[in-house]
Amino acid sequence: MAARPTWKGYLKISLVNIPVRVFPATDAAATISFNQLHKVCRTRIQQKRWCPTCETEVPSSDLVKGFEFEKGKYVVVDEDDLAKVRPASTRVIDVQQFAEASAIDPVYIERPYYLAPDGQVAAEAFAVVREGMTGKAAIGKLALYGREYLVAIQPRENGLVMYTLRHAAEVRAMSAIDELKTVPATIKPSEAKLARQVIDSFESVGDLTQYTDDYQTELRRVIDAKIAGDEVVATAEEAPPKVVNLMDALRQSLDRVSATKKRTARIVGATPPKAAARPAARKRARG
């Protein structure tokens, strides 16, 4: 099924306006979700809004938004109040600046979207801007769903990827974590060298497509078995790792990786005896 856009508008860079469509970059359906059922009759339960003071169910028409400014004290904010601060839906992704793509700190990234040209006429301008943005990230603003978002846009394959970003006030400083204050500022050079050797032995191209969600796979296996009325067999639980001396653990890790690589090399490089015998047999046949 072809992806459907969730938003249409314009990518505005100075005086350049390119019609674009925005698509979700993630698939929520890939994750298994559950409904809550009544254990007795297996009926899906309903969530009801209950007022403990009036001891009554509250209809949606009687709900208002409240901000707790002191413990147990609220100020009501109605739709007229929100309309005074709600940004106008301009249908424009307004680029404010460009920066090196590496300058975007991943901790600020919230959710990814894909951008594509809206129509054939926009495709050429879209391609020119995408090519010009190689290695760069556009920082801009977007009014969406009644609020203003900070976004970053980068080239990706033959399109653009847009990330909604958290504002600086939403990101907690690492200095607020007390446990990090116990981390030593200096370490032994021998330990650092051995750690780098272990890390280098695991280095690869970083292809995330090779990984699958084993939990989701096992969950689907259990669900399918229960639907079919089969017995659900539990997978073997992995024993918790033992805490050992750091240097011993690093050396053992390095030895294990080295042994695995040697076994793989022998298997790949080995020539089957029958395959090796065939050329000799052909030579004897020709003679």
Backbone as CSV, one residue per row, in Angstrom:
resi,resn,N_x,N_y,N_z,CA_x,CA_y,CA_z,C_x,C_y,C_z
1,MET,0.846,-1.195,0.000,0.000,0.000,0.000,0.884,1.248,0.000
2,ALA,0.561,2.183,-0.896,1.337,3.423,-0.993,1.136,4.279,0.250
3,ALA,2.221,4.950,0.647,2.141,5.816,1.833,1.253,7.014,1.543
4,ARG,0.522,7.442,2.569,-0.361,8.600,2.426,0.200,9.790,3.195
5,PRO,0.151,10.970,2.581,0.675,12.155,3.289,-0.235,12.555,4.438
6,THR,0.375,13.070,5.506,-0.397,13.558,6.647,-0.492,15.076,6.649
7,TRP,0.245,15.724,5.740,0.285,17.188,5.711,0.748,17.642,4.342
8,LYS,0.181,18.725,3.860,0.615,19.338,2.606,0.873,20.811,2.850
9,GLY,1.920,21.315,2.235,2.230,22.722,2.418,3.406,23.131,1.558
10,TYR,4.222,24.056,2.072,5.342,24.596,1.304,6.615,24.575,2.147
11,LEU,7.712,24.240,1.492,9.031,24.384,2.089,9.566,25.735,1.635
12,LYS,9.708,26.671,2.587,10.087,28.041,2.253,11.541,28.291,2.646
13,ILE,12.375,28.581,1.632,13.776,28.932,1.845,14.001,30.290,1.196
14,SER,14.045,31.325,2.006,14.140,32.701,1.519,12.949,32.980,0.596
15,LEU,13.195,33.244,-0.684,12.114,33.545,-1.621,11.651,32.314,-2.391
16,VAL,12.255,31.173,-2.101,11.902,29.926,-2.785,10.814,29.206,-2.003
17,ASN,9.727,28.847,-2.680,8.626,28.101,-2.068,8.369,26.839,-2.880
18,ILE,8.547,25.680,-2.239,8.380,24.404,-2.941,7.207,23.646,-2.324
19,PRO,6.177,23.335,-3.118,5.072,22.528,-2.581,5.577,21.144,-2.174
20,VAL,5.263,20.741,-0.941,5.736,19.450,-0.441,4.611,18.694,0.257
21,ARG,4.816,17.408,0.369,3.949,16.539,1.149,4.769,15.919,2.264
22,VAL,4.152,15.743,3.421,4.842,15.175,4.586,4.254,13.795,4.883
23,PHE,5.156,12.823,5.038,4.759,11.439,5.305,5.395,10.956,6.611
24,PRO,4.696,10.167,7.410,5.338,9.579,8.599,6.481,8.671,8.161
25,ALA,7.599,8.728,8.867,8.753,7.887,8.533,8.749,6.585,9.312
26,THR,7.847,6.446,10.273,7.792,5.238,11.093,6.439,4.558,10.927
27,ASP,6.397,3.273,11.222,5.182,2.479,11.066,4.741,1.948,12.421
28,ALA,3.709,2.562,12.991,3.218,2.148,14.306,2.638,0.739,14.280
29,ALA,2.171,0.295,13.102,1.565,-1.031,13.000,2.593,-2.148,13.147
30,ALA,3.882,-1.815,13.077,4.925,-2.832,13.200,5.069,-3.319,14.632
31,THR,4.508,-2.582,15.582,4.591,-2.960,16.992,3.248,-3.523,17.456
32,ILE,3.275,-4.690,18.054,2.052,-5.338,18.533,1.487,-4.563,19.722
33,SER,0.191,-4.316,19.689,-0.464,-3.608,20.794,-1.599,-4.474,21.337
34,PHE,-1.983,-4.200,22.573,-3.020,-4.986,23.231,-4.181,-4.090,23.660
35,ASN,-5.361,-4.690,23.760,-6.525,-4.041,24.345,-6.748,-4.624,25.741
36,GLN,-7.356,-3.845,26.613,-7.684,-4.322,27.948,-9.075,-4.954,27.941
37,LEU,-9.165,-6.181,28.466,-10.424,-6.930,28.472,-10.834,-7.253,29.909
38,HIS,-12.121,-7.457,30.090,-12.625,-7.953,31.372,-12.269,-9.430,31.456
39,LYS,-11.554,-9.830,32.491,-11.053,-11.198,32.626,-12.183,-12.224,32.599
40,VAL,-13.355,-11.871,33.124,-14.463,-12.822,33.250,-15.094,-13.151,31.893
41,CYS,-15.413,-12.111,31.111,-16.170,-12.335,29.871,-15.394,-11.996,28.607
42,ARG,-14.147,-11.530,28.741,-13.287,-11.173,27.614,-13.868,-10.032,26.766
43,THR,-14.593,-9.137,27.404,-15.136,-7.973,26.708,-14.165,-6.806,26.878
44,ARG,-13.991,-6.044,25.806,-13.094,-4.887,25.871,-13.701,-3.823,26.789
45,ILE,-12.913,-3.365,27.742,-13.436,-2.411,28.715,-13.483,-1.005,28.123
46,GLN,-14.295,-0.148,28.751,-14.421,1.251,28.355,-13.799,2.134,29.427
47,GLN,-13.057,3.118,28.985,-12.474,4.084,29.916,-13.486,5.205,30.139
48,LYS,-13.891,5.408,31.382,-14.871,6.437,31.683,-14.247,7.536,32.532
49,ARG,-14.647,8.765,32.264,-14.153,9.923,33.022,-15.004,10.075,34.287
50,TRP,-14.336,9.998,35.427,-15.065,9.970,36.698,-14.623,11.129,37.584
51,CYS,-15.587,11.829,38.158,-15.292,12.903,39.100,-15.459,12.354,40.516
52,PRO,-14.363,12.230,41.311,-14.477,11.675,42.667,-15.204,12.611,43.634
53,THR,-15.246,13.932,43.345,-15.937,14.871,44.232,-17.449,14.756,44.071
54,CYS,-17.906,14.785,42.804,-19.343,14.688,42.527,-19.826,13.242,42.450
55,GLU,-18.870,12.303,42.425,-19.184,10.885,42.313,-20.117,10.628,41.134
56,THR,-19.683,11.073,39.978,-20.482,10.896,38.774,-19.576,10.821,37.564
57,GLU,-20.069,10.189,36.492,-19.339,10.149,35.230,-19.503,11.496,34.537
58,VAL,-18.436,12.020,33.980,-18.441,13.351,33.377,-18.438,13.235,31.849
59,PRO,-19.442,13.796,31.178,-19.458,13.771,29.712,-18.401,14.703,29.136
60,SER,-18.022,14.473,27.904,-16.985,15.280,27.255,-17.353,16.760,27.221
61,SER,-18.639,17.063,27.115,-19.083,18.453,27.035,-18.808,19.226,28.330
62,ASP,-18.591,18.514,29.439,-18.347,19.177,30.726,-16.869,19.197,31.115
63,LEU,-15.995,18.830,30.194,-14.565,18.817,30.474,-13.921,20.141,30.088
64,VAL,-13.009,20.630,30.916,-12.238,21.837,30.617,-10.765,21.545,30.908
65,LYS,-9.882,22.363,30.346,-8.447,22.204,30.580,-8.045,23.012,31.811
66,GLY,-7.226,22.408,32.665,-6.773,23.101,33.862,-5.278,22.968,34.056
67,PHE,-4.629,24.041,34.493,-3.196,24.037,34.782,-3.002,24.114,36.291
68,GLU,-2.269,23.143,36.851,-2.047,23.101,38.296,-0.882,24.032,38.653
69,PHE,-1.188,25.198,39.242,-0.144,26.154,39.595,0.328,25.975,41.041
70,GLU,-0.493,25.338,41.866,-0.120,24.910,43.206,-0.764,23.552,43.437
71,LYS,-0.268,22.819,44.434,-0.798,21.487,44.696,-2.302,21.542,44.943
72,GLY,-3.086,20.937,44.037,-4.533,20.888,44.186,-5.264,22.141,43.743
73,LYS,-4.511,23.162,43.227,-5.139,24.397,42.748,-4.914,24.538,41.239
74,TYR,-6.006,24.835,40.528,-5.948,24.877,39.068,-6.502,26.195,38.541
75,VAL,-5.957,26.619,37.412,-6.544,27.725,36.663,-7.059,27.137,35.353
76,VAL,-8.306,27.500,35.013,-8.935,26.954,33.815,-8.524,27.773,32.595
77,VAL,-8.110,27.070,31.536,-7.738,27.707,30.266,-8.696,27.188,29.208
78,ASP,-9.508,28.086,28.645,-10.512,27.654,27.664,-10.011,27.856,26.238
79,GLU,-10.835,27.516,25.268,-10.440,27.587,23.856,-10.147,29.015,23.409
80,ASP,-10.872,30.000,23.968,-10.602,31.397,23.617,-9.200,31.804,24.070
81,ASP,-8.792,31.325,25.241,-7.442,31.612,25.727,-6.398,30.975,24.824
82,LEU,-6.644,29.726,24.420,-5.683,29.022,23.574,-5.588,29.651,22.196
83,ALA,-6.719,30.175,21.692,-6.719,30.793,20.364,-5.826,32.023,20.311
84,LYS,-5.617,32.668,21.467,-4.778,33.870,21.508,-3.298,33.557,21.354
85,VAL,-2.900,32.317,21.647,-1.482,31.949,21.544,-1.242,30.884,20.480
86,ARG,-2.306,30.268,19.990,-2.154,29.208,18.993,-1.662,29.798,17.676
87,PRO,-0.559,29.261,17.118,-0.038,29.795,15.855,-0.995,29.522,14.705
88,ALA,-1.032,30.445,13.780,-1.869,30.266,12.592,-1.290,29.138,11.746
89,SER,-2.150,28.287,11.194,-1.689,27.203,10.341,-1.361,27.782,8.968
90,THR,-0.102,28.181,8.789,0.315,28.846,7.550,0.625,27.881,6.418
91,ARG,0.677,26.596,6.726,1.028,25.589,5.729,2.412,25.833,5.149
92,VAL,3.311,26.353,5.978,4.661,26.660,5.515,5.687,26.126,6.498
93,ILE,6.678,25.399,5.986,7.857,25.038,6.770,8.866,26.144,6.513
94,ASP,9.014,27.024,7.462,9.811,28.243,7.284,11.251,28.010,7.745
95,VAL,12.180,27.866,6.797,13.585,27.624,7.117,14.218,28.912,7.631
96,GLN,14.833,28.840,8.796,15.455,29.999,9.431,16.965,30.053,9.191
97,GLN,17.608,28.882,9.133,19.055,28.853,8.948,19.491,27.478,8.475
98,PHE,20.759,27.379,8.033,21.373,26.106,7.676,22.579,25.880,8.579
99,ALA,22.857,24.606,8.854,24.003,24.242,9.682,24.563,22.928,9.164
100,GLU,25.760,22.572,9.629,26.311,21.271,9.288,25.397,20.188,9.850
101,ALA,25.185,19.118,9.086,24.287,18.049,9.531,24.747,17.455,10.856
102,SER,26.053,17.410,11.074,26.599,16.843,12.308,26.310,17.707,13.532
103,ALA,25.852,18.945,13.307,25.583,19.850,14.426,24.262,19.527,15.124
104,ILE,23.420,18.675,14.513,22.136,18.314,15.111,22.376,17.239,16.165
105,ASP,22.236,17.609,17.420,22.435,16.686,18.530,21.248,15.712,18.569
106,PRO,21.512,14.385,18.496,20.409,13.408,18.484,19.465,13.521,19.678
107,VAL,19.922,14.060,20.810,19.056,14.156,21.987,17.893,15.112,21.743
108,TYR,18.017,16.005,20.761,16.949,16.952,20.459,15.903,16.346,19.508
109,ILE,16.243,15.265,18.821,15.351,14.699,17.809,14.157,14.019,18.461
110,GLU,12.966,14.333,17.952,11.728,13.807,18.516,11.089,12.764,17.610
111,ARG,10.741,13.140,16.375,10.047,12.212,15.479,10.426,12.513,14.023
112,PRO,10.665,11.461,13.212,11.044,11.678,11.808,9.855,11.648,10.852
113,TYR,9.956,12.454,9.804,8.992,12.464,8.714,9.755,12.539,7.393
114,TYR,9.114,12.082,6.312,9.711,12.215,4.993,9.024,13.343,4.236
115,LEU,9.810,14.087,3.473,9.273,15.140,2.616,9.423,14.716,1.161
116,ALA,8.386,14.953,0.377,8.394,14.665,-1.052,7.733,15.830,-1.781
117,PRO,8.088,16.050,-3.062,7.460,17.149,-3.801,5.972,16.880,-4.012
118,ASP,5.179,17.932,-3.963,3.741,17.827,-4.182,3.458,18.172,-5.638
119,GLY,3.519,17.181,-6.495,3.253,17.389,-7.914,4.520,17.423,-8.748
120,GLN,4.358,17.159,-10.050,5.487,17.078,-10.969,6.202,18.411,-11.135
121,VAL,5.451,19.507,-11.082,6.049,20.829,-11.260,7.049,21.126,-10.152
122,ALA,6.761,20.663,-8.932,7.636,20.934,-7.787,8.847,20.012,-7.740
123,ALA,8.820,18.922,-8.501,9.861,17.900,-8.395,11.245,18.431,-8.740
124,GLU,11.348,19.244,-9.791,12.669,19.737,-10.214,13.264,20.675,-9.169
125,ALA,12.478,21.620,-8.664,12.972,22.537,-7.641,13.339,21.769,-6.378
126,PHE,12.537,20.755,-6.059,12.803,19.914,-4.893,14.164,19.227,-5.029
127,ALA,14.441,18.679,-6.236,15.702,17.968,-6.466,16.888,18.918,-6.376
128,VAL,16.742,20.134,-6.903,17.837,21.117,-6.872,18.167,21.498,-5.430
129,VAL,17.144,21.776,-4.632,17.362,22.160,-3.240,17.942,20.997,-2.447
130,ARG,17.432,19.781,-2.682,17.959,18.612,-1.983,19.447,18.429,-2.272
131,GLU,19.841,18.581,-3.521,21.247,18.433,-3.888,22.094,19.529,-3.250
132,GLY,21.553,20.737,-3.216,22.288,21.853,-2.617,22.457,21.713,-1.112
133,MET,21.630,20.883,-0.486,21.687,20.707,0.971,22.610,19.574,1.400
134,THR,23.341,18.990,0.470,24.230,17.869,0.802,25.151,18.229,1.963
135,GLY,25.114,17.413,3.005,25.951,17.635,4.177,25.426,18.693,5.132
136,LYS,24.285,19.282,4.790,23.726,20.367,5.603,22.396,19.962,6.220
137,ALA,21.975,20.738,7.189,20.653,20.580,7.795,19.986,21.939,7.852
138,ALA,18.735,21.984,7.433,17.955,23.215,7.516,17.210,23.236,8.847
139,ILE,17.279,24.340,9.547,16.556,24.513,10.810,15.410,25.473,10.564
140,GLY,14.211,25.070,10.915,13.069,25.924,10.647,11.939,25.724,11.637
141,LYS,10.804,26.351,11.345,9.623,26.261,12.203,8.422,25.827,11.379
142,LEU,7.518,25.125,12.063,6.318,24.610,11.407,5.156,24.649,12.380
143,ALA,4.053,25.260,11.984,2.834,25.257,12.791,2.031,24.023,12.416
144,LEU,1.825,23.137,13.398,1.184,21.858,13.123,0.386,21.407,14.337
145,TYR,-0.862,20.971,14.099,-1.722,20.452,15.173,-1.875,21.449,16.321
146,GLY,-2.004,22.721,15.990,-2.284,23.728,17.002,-1.099,24.181,17.805
147,ARG,0.124,23.831,17.402,1.306,24.293,18.118,2.445,24.513,17.121
148,GLU,3.493,25.166,17.583,4.628,25.448,16.723,5.757,24.470,17.009
149,TYR,6.300,23.877,15.965,7.381,22.909,16.086,8.679,23.486,15.537
150,LEU,9.766,23.110,16.185,11.089,23.358,15.641,11.469,22.114,14.850
151,VAL,11.978,22.287,13.622,12.272,21.132,12.778,13.666,21.245,12.182
152,ALA,14.224,20.095,11.852,15.490,20.018,11.119,15.242,19.164,9.883
153,ILE,15.775,19.590,8.742,15.552,18.896,7.473,16.901,18.560,6.861
154,GLN,17.057,17.298,6.423,18.305,16.835,5.823,18.017,16.015,4.577
155,PRO,18.946,16.012,3.614,18.776,15.134,2.448,18.872,13.671,2.855
156,ARG,18.074,12.833,2.214,18.133,11.391,2.452,17.692,10.684,1.180
157,GLU,18.591,9.911,0.591,18.326,9.219,-0.674,17.824,10.238,-1.698
158,ASN,16.670,10.008,-2.318,16.192,10.977,-3.311,15.130,11.912,-2.731
159,GLY,15.058,11.992,-1.411,14.091,12.878,-0.768,14.722,13.673,0.356
160,LEU,13.880,14.139,1.260,14.322,14.874,2.442,13.684,14.230,3.672
161,VAL,14.411,14.220,4.769,13.852,13.744,6.022,13.747,14.938,6.961
162,MET,12.599,15.074,7.609,12.357,16.182,8.536,12.161,15.610,9.937
163,TYR,12.918,16.158,10.885,12.789,15.752,12.278,12.126,16.876,13.067
164,THR,11.072,16.568,13.817,10.603,17.546,14.794,11.591,17.500,15.957
165,LEU,11.919,18.672,16.494,12.953,18.781,17.517,12.383,19.253,18.845
166,ARG,12.989,18.796,19.906,12.682,19.338,21.227,13.390,20.682,21.380
167,HIS,12.787,21.588,22.126,13.449,22.843,22.430,14.452,22.628,23.565
168,ALA,15.396,23.532,23.673,16.460,23.386,24.670,15.903,23.247,26.086
169,ALA,14.787,23.941,26.370,14.205,23.887,27.717,13.645,22.506,28.047
170,GLU,13.407,21.667,27.012,12.847,20.330,27.224,13.928,19.280,27.458
171,VAL,15.180,19.627,27.201,16.277,18.668,27.311,16.979,18.842,28.651
172,ARG,16.991,17.807,29.462,17.643,17.855,30.776,19.148,17.753,30.604
173,ALA,19.900,18.569,31.310,21.359,18.536,31.256,21.872,17.273,31.935
174,MET,22.918,16.684,31.389,23.487,15.483,31.991,24.083,15.769,33.362
175,SER,24.430,17.014,33.613,24.992,17.384,34.910,23.980,17.214,36.040
176,ALA,22.685,17.046,35.686,21.652,16.854,36.703,21.623,15.423,37.221
177,ILE,22.388,14.531,36.592,22.409,13.130,37.010,23.549,12.928,38.004
178,ASP,23.210,12.730,39.256,24.213,12.631,40.322,25.149,11.445,40.136
179,GLU,24.611,10.343,39.590,25.436,9.139,39.435,26.640,9.373,38.530
180,LEU,26.537,10.327,37.597,27.658,10.584,36.693,28.816,11.289,37.388
181,LYS,28.545,11.842,38.563,29.606,12.539,39.290,30.629,11.563,39.864
182,THR,30.267,10.281,39.918,31.195,9.279,40.433,32.104,8.712,39.344
183,VAL,31.857,9.081,38.087,32.680,8.563,36.992,34.066,9.196,37.063
184,PRO,35.140,8.373,37.115,36.491,8.939,37.238,36.885,9.742,36.002
185,ALA,37.630,10.812,36.217,38.069,11.682,35.125,39.209,11.066,34.339
186,THR,40.030,10.240,34.977,41.159,9.599,34.302,41.095,8.094,34.530
187,ILE,41.613,7.343,33.570,41.658,5.891,33.667,43.044,5.416,33.279
188,LYS,43.344,4.156,33.555,44.646,3.597,33.231,44.794,3.437,31.715
189,PRO,45.918,3.856,31.140,46.133,3.718,29.693,45.996,2.275,29.208
190,SER,46.441,1.312,30.027,46.362,-0.096,29.618,44.904,-0.548,29.490
191,GLU,44.057,-0.070,30.388,42.641,-0.425,30.320,41.977,0.209,29.100
192,ALA,42.321,1.475,28.835,41.749,2.165,27.677,42.176,1.485,26.376
193,LYS,43.456,1.069,26.303,43.957,0.406,25.093,43.229,-0.898,24.843
194,LEU,43.049,-1.697,25.889,42.363,-2.971,25.743,40.890,-2.771,25.384
195,ALA,40.260,-1.755,25.975,38.859,-1.454,25.650,38.718,-1.080,24.181
196,ARG,39.672,-0.281,23.659,39.622,0.106,22.247,39.804,-1.100,21.330
197,GLN,40.653,-2.062,21.741,40.855,-3.254,20.933,39.574,-4.074,20.839
198,VAL,38.882,-4.216,21.965,37.609,-4.951,21.966,36.578,-4.237,21.099
199,ILE,36.476,-2.929,21.245,35.510,-2.145,20.467,35.825,-2.215,18.981
200,ASP,37.129,-2.110,18.624,37.526,-2.186,17.212,37.182,-3.539,16.599
201,SER,37.242,-4.601,17.425,36.948,-5.937,16.910,35.478,-6.106,16.547
202,PHE,34.611,-5.262,17.094,33.176,-5.311,16.782,32.782,-4.315,15.700
203,GLU,33.724,-3.539,15.220,33.383,-2.455,14.297,32.908,-3.001,12.955
204,SER,31.858,-2.395,12.418,31.327,-2.759,11.109,30.733,-1.514,10.474
205,VAL,29.973,-1.685,9.398,29.435,-0.538,8.661,28.249,0.104,9.373
206,GLY,27.736,-0.519,10.422,26.611,0.063,11.160,25.288,-0.047,10.438
207,ASP,25.056,-1.182,9.776,23.813,-1.400,9.040,22.716,-1.847,9.999
208,LEU,21.770,-0.945,10.285,20.705,-1.265,11.243,19.643,-2.191,10.669
209,THR,19.622,-2.356,9.315,18.608,-3.217,8.704,18.838,-4.688,9.021
210,GLN,20.021,-5.047,9.519,20.301,-6.446,9.819,19.680,-6.892,11.141
211,TYR,19.159,-5.938,11.918,18.604,-6.272,13.229,17.083,-6.381,13.164
212,THR,16.559,-7.330,13.909,15.108,-7.490,14.021,14.714,-7.422,15.494
213,ASP,13.443,-7.144,15.728,12.924,-7.077,17.095,12.562,-8.487,17.540
214,ASP,13.480,-9.136,18.272,13.253,-10.518,18.687,12.053,-10.633,19.625
215,TYR,11.816,-9.596,20.423,10.679,-9.631,21.338,9.370,-9.672,20.555
216,GLN,9.249,-8.830,19.515,8.030,-8.812,18.712,7.837,-10.144,17.988
217,THR,8.943,-10.732,17.517,8.868,-12.024,16.831,8.358,-13.113,17.767
218,GLU,8.893,-13.147,18.991,8.459,-14.139,19.966,7.024,-13.885,20.417
219,LEU,6.662,-12.614,20.543,5.299,-12.275,20.937,4.309,-12.733,19.872
220,ARG,4.657,-12.534,18.605,3.796,-12.991,17.513,3.694,-14.519,17.527
221,ARG,4.797,-15.225,17.858,4.776,-16.689,17.929,3.806,-17.165,19.006
222,VAL,3.834,-16.498,20.165,2.945,-16.865,21.264,1.494,-16.612,20.875
223,ILE,1.222,-15.457,20.253,-0.152,-15.106,19.852,-0.674,-16.106,18.828
224,ASP,0.138,-16.425,17.820,-0.295,-17.374,16.783,-0.574,-18.754,17.380
225,ALA,0.258,-19.159,18.350,0.055,-20.463,18.980,-1.257,-20.488,19.767
226,LYS,-1.564,-19.402,20.475,-2.793,-19.346,21.260,-4.020,-19.296,20.347
227,ILE,-3.904,-18.600,19.211,-5.019,-18.562,18.252,-5.295,-19.961,17.712
228,ALA,-4.212,-20.697,17.449,-4.355,-22.050,16.898,-4.690,-23.080,17.962
229,GLY,-4.676,-22.680,19.240,-4.963,-23.615,20.316,-3.800,-24.521,20.649
230,ASP,-2.598,-24.165,20.222,-1.410,-24.979,20.500,-0.808,-24.605,21.848
231,GLU,0.022,-25.511,22.362,0.712,-25.243,23.616,1.810,-24.212,23.376
232,VAL,1.916,-23.245,24.271,2.934,-22.208,24.155,4.182,-22.668,24.893
233,VAL,5.262,-22.841,24.147,6.526,-23.281,24.729,7.382,-22.054,25.012
234,ALA,7.804,-21.893,26.249,8.617,-20.740,26.628,10.035,-20.898,26.110
235,THR,10.627,-19.802,25.680,12.015,-19.812,25.242,12.931,-19.871,26.453
236,ALA,14.110,-20.431,26.261,15.073,-20.551,27.353,15.517,-19.173,27.816
237,GLU,15.490,-18.974,29.119,15.877,-17.680,29.675,17.385,-17.617,29.839
238,GLU,17.963,-16.542,29.359,19.409,-16.380,29.431,19.815,-16.029,30.863
239,ALA,20.858,-16.708,31.347,21.330,-16.465,32.708,21.952,-15.084,32.796
240,PRO,21.742,-14.382,33.910,22.329,-13.043,34.059,23.848,-13.127,34.054
241,PRO,24.515,-12.156,33.432,25.977,-12.195,33.356,26.608,-12.027,34.735
242,LYS,27.751,-12.676,34.922,28.486,-12.544,36.167,29.395,-11.326,36.120
243,VAL,29.463,-10.627,37.224,30.340,-9.467,37.307,31.753,-9.961,37.567
244,VAL,32.654,-9.659,36.625,34.040,-10.105,36.770,34.959,-8.902,36.706
245,ASN,36.239,-9.141,36.949,37.239,-8.088,36.856,37.236,-7.487,35.461
246,LEU,37.296,-6.150,35.367,37.197,-5.458,34.084,38.236,-5.951,33.094
247,MET,39.511,-5.997,33.498,40.573,-6.398,32.582,40.394,-7.847,32.135
248,ASP,39.967,-8.728,33.051,39.712,-10.115,32.673,38.573,-10.208,31.665
249,ALA,37.521,-9.423,31.886,36.377,-9.429,30.968,36.771,-8.925,29.596
250,LEU,37.607,-7.875,29.536,38.054,-7.338,28.245,38.918,-8.360,27.505
251,ARG,39.836,-9.007,28.236,40.706,-9.999,27.599,39.891,-11.182,27.083
252,GLN,38.930,-11.648,27.887,38.099,-12.771,27.461,37.252,-12.400,26.245
253,SER,36.755,-11.164,26.215,35.968,-10.692,25.071,36.815,-10.684,23.812
254,LEU,38.052,-10.200,23.943,38.953,-10.127,22.794,39.311,-11.528,22.309
255,ASP,39.553,-12.450,23.233,39.869,-13.828,22.860,38.684,-14.484,22.163
256,ARG,37.483,-14.231,22.662,36.289,-14.837,22.070,36.071,-14.351,20.639
257,VAL,36.233,-13.051,20.413,36.062,-12.500,19.069,37.119,-13.042,18.133
258,SER,38.371,-13.124,18.604,39.465,-13.636,17.775,39.217,-15.081,17.385
259,ALA,38.741,-15.894,18.330,38.463,-17.299,18.054,37.337,-17.440,17.041
260,THR,36.300,-16.596,17.158,35.178,-16.638,16.224,35.629,-16.284,14.817
261,LYS,36.479,-15.266,14.696,36.966,-14.848,13.374,37.820,-15.937,12.736
262,LYS,38.647,-16.645,13.545,39.489,-17.708,13.009,38.643,-18.858,12.490
263,ARG,37.591,-19.232,13.234,36.716,-20.319,12.793,36.007,-19.945,11.507
264,THR,35.547,-18.702,11.406,34.849,-18.244,10.201,35.782,-18.272,9.006
265,ALA,37.037,-17.831,9.201,38.012,-17.809,8.119,38.288,-19.216,7.615
266,ARG,38.394,-20.205,8.509,38.656,-21.578,8.096,37.484,-22.146,7.307
267,ILE,36.277,-21.815,7.734,35.098,-22.337,7.039,34.968,-21.720,5.652
268,VAL,35.147,-20.417,5.557,35.005,-19.729,4.269,36.119,-20.127,3.316
269,GLY,37.341,-20.278,3.843,38.480,-20.551,2.980,38.647,-22.013,2.628
270,ALA,37.917,-22.900,3.299,38.086,-24.330,3.061,37.536,-24.722,1.701
271,THR,38.239,-25.623,1.019,37.787,-26.109,-0.279,37.271,-27.522,-0.127
272,PRO,36.049,-27.806,-0.542,35.501,-29.155,-0.411,36.361,-30.146,-1.174
273,PRO,36.673,-31.303,-0.581,37.537,-32.289,-1.220,37.055,-32.711,-2.594
274,LYS,35.736,-32.897,-2.750,35.201,-33.343,-4.036,35.405,-32.300,-5.112
275,ALA,35.205,-31.013,-4.738,35.378,-29.942,-5.723,36.826,-29.873,-6.170
276,ALA,37.779,-30.135,-5.244,39.195,-30.074,-5.584,39.584,-31.239,-6.474
277,ALA,38.901,-32.362,-6.379,39.271,-33.544,-7.144,38.794,-33.491,-8.576
278,ARG,37.750,-32.694,-8.845,37.158,-32.673,-10.189,38.106,-32.180,-11.265
279,PRO,38.854,-31.036,-11.053,39.748,-30.587,-12.109,40.787,-31.631,-12.475
280,ALA,41.341,-32.366,-11.443,42.339,-33.373,-11.709,41.751,-34.499,-12.546
281,ALA,40.510,-34.832,-12.246,39.840,-35.905,-13.005,39.688,-35.506,-14.465
282,ARG,39.369,-34.198,-14.693,39.208,-33.731,-16.083,40.517,-33.823,-16.847
283,LYS,41.635,-33.470,-16.139,42.948,-33.506,-16.799,43.292,-34.929,-17.217
284,ARG,43.007,-35.905,-16.336,43.284,-37.302,-16.679,42.426,-37.773,-17.846
285,ALA,41.192,-37.256,-17.901,40.309,-37.651,-18.990,40.814,-37.141,-20.331
286,ARG,41.391,-35.880,-20.320,41.900,-35.309,-21.577,43.132,-36.072,-22.069
287,GLY,43.943,-36.551,-21.072,45.175,-37.241,-21.457,44.877,-38.608,-22.019
